[in-house]
Amino acid sequence: MTTVDRVCVLARLVEPGLGDLVQRNIALALLRRAFPAARITVVTGSTVARRFAEFFERHSYATDVLECPDPGDADRHRWARFRRELTALGAQLSFVDPDSRELGAPEARRAGIPVRLGLPGPGTGPGDLTRPLRLAPPLLGRADLFDHASALASALGLPGKLRPGAVVPPLPRAAEELPDLPTGVPRLAVHPGGAPQWNRRWPSGRYAALCRRAVARTGAACYLLGAGEERADLLRLAAAITAGQPEAAVEVVTGGSLNRTANLLAEVDLLVGNDSSLAHIAAAVRVPAVVLYGPTGTEFLWARVYPRHHGVSLHYPCRLATHRADELADRQCEHDCPIPYSSPAGPYPRCLSDIGVDQVWTAVSRLLGATASESRKARASGAH
């Protein structure tokens, strides 16, 4: 291959969450490993680029972003301008994200990009891909993140075999001052929220009971994390915890930057929460997590590449929802559970509300005891 000093990643995604983008660092890091000196440009919709500007600027393995028209935008003038900009990049290699919509190898070919990597699929014609990715027969019924990473590494010609536990790269982050965190006790981060378009939250009352138990049995300090709009719910949860454990150390942390959230997570012993962005950030800062899986049924995707995660799920047959927001109206399950989340009062989907506190506590107590002991030793030695 000729020298590659410019790479573009075509990723016109539909309403991704932050966790979805953190996962993209797997592919970006592999491209960075293959071409250490290259500029890597992510091509994504204007809304995604602006909403997640902090991620792209400070926490990804990409160099910069080129904005393309958002999904659903058919304005021919904007498309014409974007195509000129894509051609002007002068990229020698492109990679098409598997979830990119209506922006793939054909556009890369028209832009004159000579080497084009991606999965063959609808809309990809003969000659559009110069290096089709080949997924190995999946071990888990469907391809997971390790399968995709392995296929990309092979197409890039990277030496050696990938190890599942080493696929997720560290999250790039800057050091910063954090509030004094208690020493000598386990530090438990709790994330009971998440994006409201999916009803994938464990009932708030169960989180309160779980935290009270953690405080009573381990003396844990609890950090309740969430977005700014979740602050009122988290304050109610904090009150429910201290009502049963008046001496509990409980702190509500909302609305911080991704950098601050990642740095705080890196200093706790365990995260317990719903299937949402903080679980992915925890994996990227090497913090164990207990993650409750409900209707989205995505646990299999990262089971191999998140070795510090422990999933809790009832594995109901009807749980396998898609993440595509535009398919919400067609989503049904045998319990007729509501799709969007409404409030802490519920209703919650059966696949989550049927999970008891004892089941989650079994995982939390095992991991919290082990990781807190290791973390205290590291902090005492100044290594953490």
BELTA-V194709 format. One line per field, one symbol per residue. ss: DSSP state (H for helix, E for strand, C for the rest). psi: psi as a letter, one per 20 degrees, with the letter a starting at -180 (. if undefined). burial: + if it has 16 or more other C-alpha atoms within 10 Angstrom, else -. Layout:
ss = ???
psi = ???
burial = ???
//
This chain:
ss = CCCCCEEEEECCCCCCCHHHHHHHHHHHHHHHHHCCCCEEEEEEEHHHHHHCHHHHHHHCCCCEEEEECCCCCCCHHHHHHHHHHHHHHCCCEEEECCCCCCCCHHHHHHCCCCEEEECCCCCCCCCCCCEECCCCCCCCCCCCHHHHHHHHHHHHCCCCCCCHHHCCCCCCCCCCCCCCCCCCCCEEEEECCCCCCCCCCCCHHHHHHHHHHHHHHHCCEEEEEECHHHHHHHHHHHHHHHHHCCCCCEEEEECCCHHHHHHHHHCCCEEEEECCHHHHHHHHCCCCEEEECCCCCCHHHHCCCCCCEEEECCCCHHHCCCCCHHHHHHCCCCCCCCCCCCCCCCCCCHHHHCCCHHHHHHHHHHHHHHHHHHHHHHHHHCCC
psi = qrpoipqqoomnqolqrhhhhhhihgghhghhhhmhiqpopporqgggghhkhgghhijrjrgappprqqpiojohghgggghghghihkqiqqpophjppkobhghhghijohpoqrpqapiorpigphnpqopqpqhkhqpahhgggggghghikpqrqqpgijgpqqppqqqrpqqpqqqiqqooppnjbrpiipmlpqphhhhghgggggghhikqppooqrrhijggghhhgghhghhhnhjqopppoqjrrhgggghghiirhqpparnahhhhgghijkpqqopppdihkjhhgjhhimijqoqoqilqhjimqqiohijhhipqrijkqqgqpgriiaqqqhigiiprhggghggghghggghhgggggghhiji.
burial = ---+-++++++++++-++--++++++++++++-++--++++++++++++-----++-++++++++++++++----------++--++-++++++++++-++++++++++-++++++++++-------++++++++--------+++++++++++-+-------+--+++++-+-----------+++++++++++--+++++++-++++++++++--++++++++++--++-+++-++-+++-+---+++-+++---++++++++++++++++++++++++++++++++++++++++++-++++++++++++++----+-+-+---------+---+++++--+--+++++++-+-+--++-++--++--++--++--------
//
